Amino acid sequence: MDCNGKWHEKELDDIKPIPITPEILEKNGFERGEYSDWINLDDALVLEDGLDGKNAYWLLRGGALVCPLNFVHELQHCLTLLGINKKLEL
């Protein structure tokens, strides 16, 4: 941002969402489940592989669908909405 509070085009082009990867999930307490799911026992969360071709994962808690996810910021938002206050490691 310049002194006049305007965004430069190059800076806007550099802002891209970070996809959820197995490495990021492992760093944040998720373990590969028996099937293709990722499980975080500390927070009773399950990430199921998306079957609709549009979403990488579906977040579930207590068997209830919370939200579809593709990117780390979406997972962070869902955790915050669930009252799980932890910063995700990249």
N, CA, C and O atoms as CSV, one atom per row, in Angstrom:
chain,resi,resn,atom,element,x,y,z
A,1,MET,N,N,0.859,-1.169,0.000
A,1,MET,CA,C,0.000,0.000,0.000
A,1,MET,C,C,0.902,1.227,0.000
A,1,MET,O,O,1.913,1.258,0.701
A,2,ASP,N,N,0.537,2.236,-0.784
A,2,ASP,CA,C,1.368,3.444,-0.834
A,2,ASP,C,C,0.913,4.436,0.244
A,2,ASP,O,O,0.006,4.154,1.026
A,3,CYS,N,N,1.561,5.593,0.264
A,3,CYS,CA,C,1.272,6.610,1.286
A,3,CYS,C,C,-0.150,7.148,1.204
A,3,CYS,O,O,-0.671,7.670,2.189
A,4,ASN,N,N,-0.780,7.027,0.044
A,4,ASN,CA,C,-2.145,7.529,-0.127
A,4,ASN,C,C,-3.197,6.465,0.192
A,4,ASN,O,O,-4.391,6.693,-0.007
A,5,GLY,N,N,-2.758,5.305,0.684
A,5,GLY,CA,C,-3.701,4.255,1.047
A,5,GLY,C,C,-4.223,3.462,-0.130
A,5,GLY,O,O,-5.256,2.805,-0.003
A,6,LYS,N,N,-3.558,3.495,-1.263
A,6,LYS,CA,C,-4.003,2.760,-2.445
A,6,LYS,C,C,-3.177,1.486,-2.602
A,6,LYS,O,O,-1.983,1.463,-2.302
A,7,TRP,N,N,-3.836,0.426,-3.077
A,7,TRP,CA,C,-3.158,-0.845,-3.310
A,7,TRP,C,C,-2.446,-0.806,-4.659
A,7,TRP,O,O,-2.958,-0.266,-5.639
A,8,HIS,N,N,-1.281,-1.377,-4.679
A,8,HIS,CA,C,-0.567,-1.533,-5.945
A,8,HIS,C,C,-1.025,-2.833,-6.590
A,8,HIS,O,O,-1.295,-3.811,-5.893
A,9,GLU,N,N,-1.114,-2.850,-7.921
A,9,GLU,CA,C,-1.573,-4.044,-8.623
A,9,GLU,C,C,-0.710,-5.251,-8.300
A,9,GLU,O,O,-1.236,-6.344,-8.091
A,10,LYS,N,N,0.575,-5.081,-8.257
A,10,LYS,CA,C,1.463,-6.206,-7.982
A,10,LYS,C,C,1.145,-6.833,-6.628
A,10,LYS,O,O,1.154,-8.058,-6.504
A,11,GLU,N,N,0.868,-6.030,-5.627
A,11,GLU,CA,C,0.543,-6.565,-4.316
A,11,GLU,C,C,-0.748,-7.380,-4.353
A,11,GLU,O,O,-0.817,-8.437,-3.725
A,12,LEU,N,N,-1.761,-6.922,-5.068
A,12,LEU,CA,C,-3.017,-7.655,-5.164
A,12,LEU,C,C,-2.816,-8.974,-5.898
A,12,LEU,O,O,-3.431,-9.978,-5.539
A,13,ASP,N,N,-1.975,-8.986,-6.907
A,13,ASP,CA,C,-1.712,-10.208,-7.648
A,13,ASP,C,C,-0.971,-11.236,-6.802
A,13,ASP,O,O,-1.059,-12.434,-7.069
A,14,ASP,N,N,-0.248,-10.784,-5.793
A,14,ASP,CA,C,0.516,-11.685,-4.948
A,14,ASP,C,C,-0.332,-12.379,-3.881
A,14,ASP,O,O,0.137,-13.319,-3.240
A,15,ILE,N,N,-1.553,-11.936,-3.687
A,15,ILE,CA,C,-2.424,-12.508,-2.666
A,15,ILE,C,C,-3.167,-13.689,-3.269
A,15,ILE,O,O,-4.048,-13.523,-4.112
A,16,LYS,N,N,-2.799,-14.882,-2.823
A,16,LYS,CA,C,-3.434,-16.090,-3.325
A,16,LYS,C,C,-3.738,-16.999,-2.134
A,16,LYS,O,O,-2.947,-17.061,-1.193
A,17,PRO,N,N,-4.874,-17.707,-2.160
A,17,PRO,CA,C,-5.194,-18.607,-1.056
A,17,PRO,C,C,-4.244,-19.806,-1.031
A,17,PRO,O,O,-3.753,-20.237,-2.075
A,18,ILE,N,N,-3.993,-20.331,0.146
A,18,ILE,CA,C,-3.100,-21.479,0.320
A,18,ILE,C,C,-3.951,-22.747,0.389
A,18,ILE,O,O,-4.786,-22.880,1.283
A,19,PRO,N,N,-3.751,-23.678,-0.543
A,19,PRO,CA,C,-4.520,-24.929,-0.508
A,19,PRO,C,C,-4.176,-25.756,0.729
A,19,PRO,O,O,-3.052,-25.710,1.227
A,20,ILE,N,N,-5.147,-26.503,1.212
A,20,ILE,CA,C,-4.911,-27.431,2.311
A,20,ILE,C,C,-4.104,-28.602,1.755
A,20,ILE,O,O,-4.455,-29.179,0.725
A,21,THR,N,N,-3.018,-28.946,2.451
A,21,THR,CA,C,-2.167,-30.070,2.037
A,21,THR,C,C,-2.027,-31.052,3.199
A,21,THR,O,O,-2.267,-30.680,4.347
A,22,PRO,N,N,-1.643,-32.295,2.919
A,22,PRO,CA,C,-1.401,-33.242,3.999
A,22,PRO,C,C,-0.355,-32.741,4.991
A,22,PRO,O,O,-0.483,-32.977,6.193
A,23,GLU,N,N,0.666,-32.061,4.509
A,23,GLU,CA,C,1.710,-31.539,5.394
A,23,GLU,C,C,1.151,-30.513,6.376
A,23,GLU,O,O,1.493,-30.531,7.559
A,24,ILE,N,N,0.302,-29.630,5.892
A,24,ILE,CA,C,-0.311,-28.619,6.764
A,24,ILE,C,C,-1.227,-29.290,7.787
A,24,ILE,O,O,-1.238,-28.904,8.956
A,25,LEU,N,N,-1.987,-30.284,7.359
A,25,LEU,CA,C,-2.869,-30.992,8.286
A,25,LEU,C,C,-2.056,-31.679,9.383
A,25,LEU,O,O,-2.418,-31.609,10.557
A,26,GLU,N,N,-0.956,-32.343,9.008
A,26,GLU,CA,C,-0.122,-33.023,10.004
A,26,GLU,C,C,0.483,-32.039,11.000
A,26,GLU,O,O,0.543,-32.325,12.196
A,27,LYS,N,N,0.932,-30.884,10.516
A,27,LYS,CA,C,1.506,-29.871,11.412
A,27,LYS,C,C,0.484,-29.363,12.425
A,27,LYS,O,O,0.851,-28.837,13.475
A,28,ASN,N,N,-0.799,-29.521,12.104
A,28,ASN,CA,C,-1.854,-28.973,12.950
A,28,ASN,C,C,-2.666,-30.034,13.681
A,28,ASN,O,O,-3.824,-29.812,14.037
A,29,GLY,N,N,-2.039,-31.201,13.901
A,29,GLY,CA,C,-2.636,-32.213,14.762
A,29,GLY,C,C,-3.580,-33.187,14.099
A,29,GLY,O,O,-4.200,-33.993,14.793
A,30,PHE,N,N,-3.718,-33.149,12.774
A,30,PHE,CA,C,-4.563,-34.113,12.078
A,30,PHE,C,C,-3.732,-35.342,11.727
A,30,PHE,O,O,-2.561,-35.230,11.363
A,31,GLU,N,N,-4.347,-36.506,11.840
A,31,GLU,CA,C,-3.704,-37.755,11.460
A,31,GLU,C,C,-4.570,-38.446,10.424
A,31,GLU,O,O,-5.794,-38.316,10.434
A,32,ARG,N,N,-3.921,-39.184,9.527
A,32,ARG,CA,C,-4.662,-39.931,8.508
A,32,ARG,C,C,-5.481,-41.003,9.203
A,32,ARG,O,O,-4.951,-41.775,10.002
A,33,GLY,N,N,-6.766,-41.055,8.903
A,33,GLY,CA,C,-7.658,-42.036,9.515
A,33,GLY,C,C,-7.568,-43.382,8.809
A,33,GLY,O,O,-6.721,-43.592,7.941
A,34,GLU,N,N,-8.446,-44.275,9.195
A,34,GLU,CA,C,-8.449,-45.626,8.640
A,34,GLU,C,C,-8.759,-45.619,7.147
A,34,GLU,O,O,-8.254,-46.453,6.396
A,35,TYR,N,N,-9.577,-44.690,6.730
A,35,TYR,CA,C,-9.931,-44.606,5.313
A,35,TYR,C,C,-9.160,-43.437,4.708
A,35,TYR,O,O,-7.942,-43.370,4.874
A,36,SER,N,N,-9.813,-42.529,4.023
A,36,SER,CA,C,-9.093,-41.392,3.439
A,36,SER,C,C,-9.305,-40.109,4.242
A,36,SER,O,O,-8.929,-39.022,3.804
A,37,ASP,N,N,-9.910,-40.251,5.416
A,37,ASP,CA,C,-10.203,-39.081,6.242
A,37,ASP,C,C,-8.986,-38.644,7.039
A,37,ASP,O,O,-8.040,-39.405,7.242
A,38,TRP,N,N,-9.038,-37.394,7.486
A,38,TRP,CA,C,-8.051,-36.838,8.412
A,38,TRP,C,C,-8.781,-36.587,9.717
A,38,TRP,O,O,-9.874,-36.021,9.723
A,39,ILE,N,N,-8.178,-37.009,10.831
A,39,ILE,CA,C,-8.841,-36.925,12.128
A,39,ILE,C,C,-7.985,-36.116,13.092
A,39,ILE,O,O,-6.769,-36.296,13.164
A,40,ASN,N,N,-8.644,-35.213,13.841
A,40,ASN,CA,C,-7.990,-34.469,14.906
A,40,ASN,C,C,-8.750,-34.806,16.191
A,40,ASN,O,O,-9.817,-34.252,16.454
A,41,LEU,N,N,-8.198,-35.707,16.976
A,41,LEU,CA,C,-8.886,-36.168,18.185
A,41,LEU,C,C,-8.996,-35.093,19.245
A,41,LEU,O,O,-9.973,-35.068,19.995
A,42,ASP,N,N,-8.013,-34.200,19.326
A,42,ASP,CA,C,-8.048,-33.145,20.344
A,42,ASP,C,C,-9.294,-32.282,20.231
A,42,ASP,O,O,-9.876,-31.888,21.242
A,43,ASP,N,N,-9.705,-31.987,19.000
A,43,ASP,CA,C,-10.855,-31.105,18.790
A,43,ASP,C,C,-12.066,-31.841,18.229
A,43,ASP,O,O,-13.038,-31.205,17.823
A,44,ALA,N,N,-12.023,-33.174,18.199
A,44,ALA,CA,C,-13.122,-34.006,17.700
A,44,ALA,C,C,-13.544,-33.607,16.292
A,44,ALA,O,O,-14.730,-33.462,15.998
A,45,LEU,N,N,-12.544,-33.432,15.426
A,45,LEU,CA,C,-12.813,-33.013,14.055
A,45,LEU,C,C,-12.443,-34.110,13.068
A,45,LEU,O,O,-11.513,-34.884,13.296
A,46,VAL,N,N,-13.182,-34.164,11.974
A,46,VAL,CA,C,-12.865,-35.063,10.872
A,46,VAL,C,C,-12.909,-34.261,9.585
A,46,VAL,O,O,-13.847,-33.497,9.354
A,47,LEU,N,N,-11.903,-34.432,8.750
A,47,LEU,CA,C,-11.924,-33.869,7.402
A,47,LEU,C,C,-12.108,-35.025,6.442
A,47,LEU,O,O,-11.239,-35.889,6.330
A,48,GLU,N,N,-13.239,-35.044,5.748
A,48,GLU,CA,C,-13.506,-36.088,4.759
A,48,GLU,C,C,-13.126,-35.569,3.388
A,48,GLU,O,O,-13.324,-34.394,3.080
A,49,ASP,N,N,-12.581,-36.450,2.569
A,49,ASP,CA,C,-12.299,-36.065,1.184
A,49,ASP,C,C,-13.602,-35.711,0.494
A,49,ASP,O,O,-14.588,-36.441,0.602
A,50,GLY,N,N,-13.607,-34.585,-0.220
A,50,GLY,CA,C,-14.804,-34.149,-0.928
A,50,GLY,C,C,-15.135,-35.085,-2.075
A,50,GLY,O,O,-14.252,-35.500,-2.826
A,51,LEU,N,N,-16.393,-35.410,-2.204
A,51,LEU,CA,C,-16.821,-36.327,-3.247
A,51,LEU,C,C,-17.516,-35.627,-4.396
A,51,LEU,O,O,-17.835,-36.261,-5.402
A,52,ASP,N,N,-17.757,-34.338,-4.266
A,52,ASP,CA,C,-18.517,-33.637,-5.302
A,52,ASP,C,C,-17.632,-33.046,-6.394
A,52,ASP,O,O,-18.142,-32.456,-7.346
A,53,GLY,N,N,-16.306,-33.197,-6.271
A,53,GLY,CA,C,-15.400,-32.691,-7.293
A,53,GLY,C,C,-15.105,-31.208,-7.180
A,53,GLY,O,O,-14.248,-30.695,-7.898
A,54,LYS,N,N,-15.797,-30.510,-6.291
A,54,LYS,CA,C,-15.600,-29.070,-6.149
A,54,LYS,C,C,-14.805,-28.727,-4.899
A,54,LYS,O,O,-14.056,-27.750,-4.883
A,55,ASN,N,N,-14.964,-29.509,-3.876
A,55,ASN,CA,C,-14.328,-29.202,-2.596
A,55,ASN,C,C,-13.307,-30.260,-2.245
A,55,ASN,O,O,-13.538,-31.451,-2.452
A,56,ALA,N,N,-12.179,-29.826,-1.716
A,56,ALA,CA,C,-11.138,-30.762,-1.340
A,56,ALA,C,C,-11.567,-31.580,-0.123
A,56,ALA,O,O,-11.302,-32.780,-0.059
A,57,TYR,N,N,-12.222,-30.944,0.832
A,57,TYR,CA,C,-12.601,-31.609,2.070
A,57,TYR,C,C,-13.940,-31.093,2.581
A,57,TYR,O,O,-14.394,-30.005,2.226
A,58,TRP,N,N,-14.556,-31.919,3.431
A,58,TRP,CA,C,-15.715,-31.499,4.215
A,58,TRP,C,C,-15.329,-31.618,5.667
A,58,TRP,O,O,-14.835,-32.665,6.086
A,59,LEU,N,N,-15.538,-30.578,6.447
A,59,LEU,CA,C,-15.230,-30.603,7.872
A,59,LEU,C,C,-16.458,-31.079,8.636
A,59,LEU,O,O,-17.559,-30.562,8.445
A,60,LEU,N,N,-16.260,-32.069,9.501
A,60,LEU,CA,C,-17.335,-32.588,10.326
A,60,LEU,C,C,-16.929,-32.526,11.789
A,60,LEU,O,O,-15.757,-32.671,12.134
A,61,ARG,N,N,-17.917,-32.308,12.633
A,61,ARG,CA,C,-17.682,-32.341,14.083
A,61,ARG,C,C,-18.869,-33.041,14.714
A,61,ARG,O,O,-20.013,-32.626,14.532
A,62,GLY,N,N,-18.597,-34.095,15.450
A,62,GLY,CA,C,-19.670,-34.867,16.073
A,62,GLY,C,C,-20.633,-35.437,15.053
A,62,GLY,O,O,-21.819,-35.596,15.343
A,63,GLY,N,N,-20.142,-35.747,13.864
A,63,GLY,CA,C,-20.976,-36.313,12.813
A,63,GLY,C,C,-21.770,-35.291,12.031
A,63,GLY,O,O,-22.427,-35.642,11.051
A,64,ALA,N,N,-21.726,-34.025,12.444
A,64,ALA,CA,C,-22.483,-32.980,11.753
A,64,ALA,C,C,-21.578,-32.232,10.770
A,64,ALA,O,O,-20.448,-31.873,11.099
A,65,LEU,N,N,-22.084,-32.010,9.585
A,65,LEU,CA,C,-21.345,-31.272,8.562
A,65,LEU,C,C,-21.195,-29.821,8.986
A,65,LEU,O,O,-22.179,-29.162,9.322
A,66,VAL,N,N,-19.964,-29.322,8.970
A,66,VAL,CA,C,-19.720,-27.939,9.340
A,66,VAL,C,C,-19.579,-27.086,8.082
A,66,VAL,O,O,-20.339,-26.136,7.897
A,67,CYS,N,N,-18.620,-27.409,7.214
A,67,CYS,CA,C,-18.451,-26.608,6.007
A,67,CYS,C,C,-17.501,-27.276,5.022
A,67,CYS,O,O,-16.653,-28.078,5.413
A,68,PRO,N,N,-17.647,-26.937,3.724
A,68,PRO,CA,C,-16.707,-27.430,2.715
A,68,PRO,C,C,-15.448,-26.559,2.709
A,68,PRO,O,O,-15.520,-25.353,2.946
A,69,LEU,N,N,-14.306,-27.173,2.438
A,69,LEU,CA,C,-13.029,-26.457,2.511
A,69,LEU,C,C,-12.128,-26.770,1.323
A,69,LEU,O,O,-12.069,-27.907,0.856
A,70,ASN,N,N,-11.439,-25.761,0.851
A,70,ASN,CA,C,-10.388,-25.929,-0.137
A,70,ASN,C,C,-9.072,-25.334,0.350
A,70,ASN,O,O,-7.997,-25.817,-0.006
A,71,PHE,N,N,-9.159,-24.277,1.171
A,71,PHE,CA,C,-7.987,-23.491,1.515
A,71,PHE,C,C,-7.815,-23.352,3.023
A,71,PHE,O,O,-8.769,-23.486,3.789
A,72,VAL,N,N,-6.574,-23.079,3.431
A,72,VAL,CA,C,-6.228,-22.966,4.847
A,72,VAL,C,C,-7.056,-21.886,5.545
A,72,VAL,O,O,-7.494,-22.090,6.677
A,73,HIS,N,N,-7.278,-20.750,4.896
A,73,HIS,CA,C,-8.039,-19.691,5.571
A,73,HIS,C,C,-9.480,-20.135,5.843
A,73,HIS,O,O,-10.081,-19.700,6.825
A,74,GLU,N,N,-10.037,-20.990,4.990
A,74,GLU,CA,C,-11.391,-21.488,5.228
A,74,GLU,C,C,-11.416,-22.405,6.451
A,74,GLU,O,O,-12.346,-22.348,7.256
A,75,LEU,N,N,-10.388,-23.251,6.586
A,75,LEU,CA,C,-10.293,-24.104,7.768
A,75,LEU,C,C,-10.132,-23.254,9.023
A,75,LEU,O,O,-10.748,-23.539,10.051
A,76,GLN,N,N,-9.311,-22.218,8.944
A,76,GLN,CA,C,-9.119,-21.324,10.097
A,76,GLN,C,C,-10.439,-20.660,10.496
A,76,GLN,O,O,-10.753,-20.574,11.683
A,77,HIS,N,N,-11.207,-20.194,9.520
A,77,HIS,CA,C,-12.505,-19.572,9.806
A,77,HIS,C,C,-13.454,-20.559,10.479
A,77,HIS,O,O,-14.130,-20.210,11.446
A,78,CYS,N,N,-13.507,-21.794,9.971
A,78,CYS,CA,C,-14.397,-22.800,10.557
A,78,CYS,C,C,-14.000,-23.124,11.989
A,78,CYS,O,O,-14.860,-23.242,12.862
A,79,LEU,N,N,-12.705,-23.267,12.236
A,79,LEU,CA,C,-12.249,-23.539,13.603
A,79,LEU,C,C,-12.655,-22.407,14.541
A,79,LEU,O,O,-13.113,-22.653,15.657
A,80,THR,N,N,-12.489,-21.180,14.090
A,80,THR,CA,C,-12.864,-20.027,14.911
A,80,THR,C,C,-14.363,-20.036,15.210
A,80,THR,O,O,-14.775,-19.777,16.341
A,81,LEU,N,N,-15.171,-20.333,14.201
A,81,LEU,CA,C,-16.623,-20.391,14.404
A,81,LEU,C,C,-17.028,-21.500,15.370
A,81,LEU,O,O,-18.046,-21.395,16.053
A,82,LEU,N,N,-16.223,-22.567,15.425
A,82,LEU,CA,C,-16.491,-23.662,16.357
A,82,LEU,C,C,-15.962,-23.376,17.756
A,82,LEU,O,O,-16.132,-24.190,18.663
A,83,GLY,N,N,-15.322,-22.225,17.937
A,83,GLY,CA,C,-14.767,-21.868,19.237
A,83,GLY,C,C,-13.406,-22.492,19.494
A,83,GLY,O,O,-12.949,-22.531,20.637
A,84,ILE,N,N,-12.756,-22.978,18.452
A,84,ILE,CA,C,-11.424,-23.563,18.573
A,84,ILE,C,C,-10.429,-22.472,18.201
A,84,ILE,O,O,-10.232,-22.169,17.024
A,85,ASN,N,N,-9.820,-21.900,19.199
A,85,ASN,CA,C,-8.938,-20.751,18.978
A,85,ASN,C,C,-7.481,-21.174,18.907
A,85,ASN,O,O,-6.749,-21.097,19.894
A,86,LYS,N,N,-7.072,-21.620,17.730
A,86,LYS,CA,C,-5.664,-21.900,17.532
A,86,LYS,C,C,-5.265,-21.444,16.132
A,86,LYS,O,O,-6.027,-21.552,15.171
A,87,LYS,N,N,-4.067,-20.940,16.062
A,87,LYS,CA,C,-3.542,-20.450,14.794
A,87,LYS,C,C,-2.941,-21.624,14.029
A,87,LYS,O,O,-2.115,-22.364,14.563
A,88,LEU,N,N,-3.355,-21.788,12.792
A,88,LEU,CA,C,-2.844,-22.892,11.992
A,88,LEU,C,C,-1.405,-22.625,11.556
A,88,LEU,O,O,-1.065,-21.513,11.150
A,89,GLU,N,N,-0.568,-23.655,11.644
A,89,GLU,CA,C,0.812,-23.560,11.189
A,89,GLU,C,C,0.879,-23.920,9.713
A,89,GLU,O,O,0.196,-24.832,9.246
A,90,LEU,N,N,1.723,-23.179,8.984
A,90,LEU,CA,C,1.912,-23.472,7.563
A,90,LEU,C,C,3.216,-24.195,7.334
A,90,LEU,O,O,3.547,-24.525,6.195
